[in-house]
Amino acid sequence: MMAAESIWEWTRHHPWRALVVVVVLAILGFAFSVVGKKPRLDRNWVEHLAVMPTIDMRADGFALSPATDWSYDEKGPTAKNTVSFEANYADIRNVWFVVEPQPGGDYAAHTLLLFEFAGDRMIGVTVEARREADEEYDAFQGLFNRFELAYIWSTSKELLARRAVYLAKEVYVYPLTLTEEQKTNFLKALLAKTIEVSTVPRFYNTAVSNCTNELAKVARIPWHYSFILTGYSPQYLYRLKYIPGPDFATARSHARTDVEIRSWNSLSSADFDRALLAELRKRHGAPSSRP
């Protein structure tokens, strides 16, 4: 315990020290994986991570089911619904990058994506450590094949209200500046990756297969330490000009939406999408496309 506390104090204000520790542990985790347990698809999963959707990819669009559409209050789930979602690729309007900072340091955050379609419709994807029913997430244990990997698709309300209402976290929603081709290819690649992961099991890894670097690898973004120290991922995307704004502080202030999310918690999922997009457009305008 004292050793862990000493490492925490040594790293908490020094991102590069934290990175060194994580890389060393990742190497140890990889070595362990060679002789450790094998990933599986048939464990007794915690309920909200139990089902990855069946996806039908067509030339002009896709359909997926089920997507989670749970409702929450401060005590937990109040309804556990699922929905189906279908859209044409030509109807993609924007992609939004969501950041949920974690307690304990600026370098930790959960990240996920929302895809916006014509008619103010949204669907999101989150890459998760797929816990079993009796497990709690632990970033350290996540380096040693403790959890499988899951790509979970959900409504925007489910993803955002879970974090802002139930978990009482800060939530930041950033517009991404992408070309039309990049938006479509990104979505197609994530759908294909979901099919792959739901067919051939893989382990989650805090360092090399986490919520952020899985998305970054699919998007083919050049490696950066924020793939491990995930709290710095929006700053990196801003530097790459994927997040617009006169400066990052302004972009970050415009992105914070947890107060508004809590105020929309009584809305239906469809009305939540409309309220969210109206607020985002008021703050950001229509996100521009890259040349």
C-alpha positions in Angstrom: 0.0 0.0 0.0 2.8 2.4 0.9 4.5 1.7 -2.4 1.4 2.5 -4.4 0.9 5.7 -2.4 4.6 6.7 -3.1 4.1 6.0 -6.8 0.9 8.1 -6.8 2.7 11.1 -5.2 5.6 10.8 -7.6 3.4 10.8 -10.6 0.3 12.9 -9.8 1.7 16.3 -11.0 4.1 14.9 -13.7 2.5 13.4 -16.8 5.7 12.0 -18.1 6.4 10.2 -14.9 2.9 8.7 -15.0 3.6 7.7 -18.6 6.8 5.9 -17.7 5.0 3.9 -14.9 2.2 3.0 -17.2 4.5 1.8 -20.0 6.5 -0.3 -17.6 3.3 -1.9 -16.3 2.1 -2.4 -19.9 5.2 -4.3 -20.7 4.7 -6.5 -17.7 1.0 -6.9 -18.6 2.0 -8.1 -22.1 4.4 -10.6 -20.7 1.7 -11.8 -18.4 -0.8 -12.1 -21.3 1.5 -14.7 -23.0 0.8 -17.2 -20.3 -2.4 -15.8 -18.8 -6.1 -16.5 -19.4 -7.7 -16.4 -22.8 -10.4 -13.9 -23.7 -13.9 -15.1 -23.9 -17.4 -13.9 -25.1 -19.5 -16.0 -22.7 -18.8 -14.7 -19.2 -21.5 -13.5 -16.7 -21.1 -9.8 -17.7 -22.3 -6.8 -15.8 -25.7 -6.0 -17.3 -25.0 -2.7 -19.2 -22.0 -4.2 -20.9 -23.5 -7.6 -21.6 -24.6 -7.2 -25.2 -22.7 -5.9 -28.2 -25.1 -5.3 -31.1 -25.6 -7.3 -34.2 -24.7 -5.0 -37.1 -25.8 -5.2 -40.7 -23.5 -3.2 -43.0 -24.8 -2.4 -46.5 -23.3 -0.4 -49.4 -25.4 2.6 -48.5 -25.9 2.4 -44.8 -26.2 0.2 -41.7 -28.5 -1.2 -39.1 -27.6 -2.2 -35.5 -29.5 -3.7 -32.7 -29.7 -3.7 -29.7 -28.4 -0.3 -28.7 -28.7 0.5 -25.0 -31.2 3.2 -24.0 -31.2 3.1 -20.2 -32.6 6.0 -18.1 -31.0 7.1 -14.9 -31.5 9.2 -11.8 -28.9 9.9 -9.0 -29.4 6.4 -7.5 -29.0 4.4 -10.7 -31.0 3.0 -13.6 -34.7 3.7 -13.7 -35.4 1.9 -16.9 -33.4 -0.6 -19.0 -34.6 -0.2 -22.6 -32.9 -1.0 -25.9 -33.5 0.4 -29.4 -32.6 -0.4 -32.9 -30.9 2.2 -35.1 -30.7 2.4 -38.9 -29.3 5.1 -41.2 -27.7 5.8 -44.5 -24.0 6.9 -44.6 -25.1 9.9 -46.7 -27.1 11.2 -43.7 -24.1 11.6 -41.4 -23.9 15.2 -40.4 -21.3 15.5 -37.6 -19.1 13.5 -35.2 -18.8 14.6 -31.5 -16.0 13.7 -29.1 -17.1 13.2 -25.5 -14.7 13.4 -22.6 -15.6 12.4 -19.0 -12.7 13.4 -16.7 -11.9 10.9 -14.0 -11.0 11.8 -10.4 -7.4 11.7 -9.2 -5.6 13.6 -11.9 -5.8 15.6 -15.1 -4.4 12.7 -17.1 -7.3 10.3 -16.7 -10.6 10.4 -18.7 -13.1 8.2 -20.4 -13.7 9.1 -24.0 -16.4 8.2 -26.5 -18.1 9.3 -29.7 -21.5 10.5 -30.9 -22.5 10.3 -34.5 -25.1 12.9 -35.7 -27.5 12.1 -38.6 -30.0 14.0 -40.6 -33.3 14.6 -38.7 -31.4 15.3 -35.4 -30.8 11.6 -34.8 -27.8 10.4 -32.8 -26.1 7.2 -31.9 -22.9 6.7 -29.9 -20.2 4.2 -29.2 -18.1 3.7 -26.1 -15.1 1.3 -25.9 -15.3 -0.4 -22.5 -13.5 -2.8 -20.2 -16.1 -5.5 -20.2 -16.5 -6.4 -16.5 -18.1 -9.5 -15.1 -21.0 -9.1 -12.7 -18.9 -9.4 -9.6 -16.0 -7.1 -10.8 -15.2 -3.4 -10.3 -13.1 -1.6 -12.8 -9.5 -1.0 -11.8 -7.0 0.7 -14.1 -4.0 -1.2 -12.7 -5.6 -4.6 -13.0 -6.6 -3.5 -16.6 -3.0 -3.8 -17.5 -3.0 -7.6 -16.7 -5.9 -9.1 -18.8 -8.4 -8.7 -16.0 -11.1 -7.5 -18.4 -12.3 -8.3 -22.0 -12.9 -5.5 -24.5 -16.4 -4.4 -25.6 -17.7 -1.9 -28.2 -21.1 -0.8 -26.8 -23.5 1.3 -28.9 -26.1 3.5 -27.2 -28.3 6.5 -27.5 -26.8 9.8 -26.6 -29.1 10.1 -23.6 -27.9 6.8 -22.2 -24.2 7.6 -22.6 -24.4 11.2 -21.3 -27.0 10.9 -18.6 -25.2 7.9 -17.1 -22.2 10.1 -16.6 -23.7 13.4 -15.7 -26.8 12.3 -13.7 -26.0 8.9 -12.2 -22.2 9.2 -11.8 -22.3 13.0 -11.2 -19.3 13.5 -13.5 -18.3 16.5 -15.7 -19.0 15.9 -19.4 -17.4 17.7 -22.3 -18.8 17.4 -25.9 -16.4 18.6 -28.6 -17.2 19.0 -32.3 -14.7 17.2 -34.6 -13.6 18.9 -37.8 -13.6 16.0 -40.3 -14.1 15.8 -44.1 -17.3 14.1 -45.3 -15.1 11.1 -46.3 -13.5 10.9 -42.9 -16.8 10.9 -41.1 -18.1 8.0 -43.2 -14.9 6.0 -43.1 -14.6 6.5 -39.4 -18.2 5.2 -38.8 -17.7 2.3 -41.2 -14.4 1.3 -39.5 -16.0 1.4 -36.0 -18.9 -0.7 -37.1 -16.5 -3.2 -38.6 -14.4 -3.2 -35.5 -17.5 -3.9 -33.4 -18.3 -6.9 -35.5 -14.8 -8.1 -35.1 -14.6 -7.7 -31.3 -18.0 -9.3 -30.9 -16.9 -12.3 -32.9 -13.2 -12.8 -31.9 -12.7 -11.8 -28.2 -9.9 -9.5 -27.1 -8.6 -8.2 -23.8 -9.0 -4.6 -22.8 -5.7 -3.0 -21.7 -5.3 0.2 -19.8 -2.3 1.2 -21.9 -2.7 -0.2 -25.4 -6.4 -1.1 -25.8 -8.3 1.5 -23.8 -11.3 3.7 -24.6 -9.1 6.4 -26.3 -6.4 4.5 -28.2 -8.9 2.1 -29.7 -10.7 5.0 -31.2 -7.5 6.7 -32.3 -6.2 3.5 -33.9 -9.4 3.1 -35.9 -9.1 6.8 -37.0 -5.4 6.3 -37.8 -4.3 9.3 -35.8 -0.5 9.4 -35.1 0.5 8.0 -31.8 0.7 10.4 -28.8 1.1 10.0 -25.1 -2.5 11.0 -24.6 -3.5 7.6 -26.0 -2.4 6.4 -22.5 -2.8 9.5 -20.5 -6.3 9.9 -21.9 -7.2 13.1 -20.1 -4.9 14.9 -22.5 -6.6 13.6 -25.6 -8.8 16.7 -26.4 -5.7 18.9 -26.2 -4.0 16.7 -28.7 -7.0 16.7 -31.1 -7.0 20.5 -30.8 -3.3 20.7 -31.8 -4.1 18.5 -34.8 -7.0 20.9 -35.7 -9.6 18.2 -35.3 -11.2 20.3 -32.5 -11.9 23.9 -33.5 -11.6 27.1 -31.5 -9.5 30.2 -31.0 -7.6 28.5 -28.2 -8.1 25.2 -26.2 -9.4 26.9 -23.1 -12.2 28.4 -25.1 -13.0 25.2 -26.8 -13.0 23.4 -23.5 -15.4 25.9 -21.9 -17.8 25.7 -24.8 -17.7 21.9 -24.6 -18.8 21.4 -21.0 -22.5 20.3 -21.0 -23.1 18.2 -17.8 -25.4 20.9 -16.2 -27.6 21.0 -19.3 -27.6 17.2 -19.6 -29.0 17.0 -16.0 -31.8 19.5 -17.0 -32.8 17.3 -19.9 -33.0 14.0 -18.0 -36.8 13.8 -18.1 -36.9 14.0 -21.9 -37.3 11.1 -24.2 -34.2 10.0 -26.1 -35.4 11.6 -29.3 -36.1 14.9 -27.5 -32.8 14.7 -25.7 -31.0 14.4 -29.1 -32.8 17.5 -30.3 -32.1 19.5 -27.1 -28.4 18.5 -27.1 -27.9 19.4 -30.8 -29.7 22.7 -30.4 -27.4 23.6 -27.5 -24.3 22.4 -29.4 -25.2 24.4 -32.5 -25.7 27.5 -30.4 -22.3 27.1 -28.9 -20.3 25.9 -31.9 -22.3 26.6 -34.9 -22.3 23.9 -37.6 -18.9 22.2 -37.3 -16.9 22.9 -40.4 -15.5 20.1 -42.6 -11.8 19.8 -43.2 -10.6 20.9 -46.6 
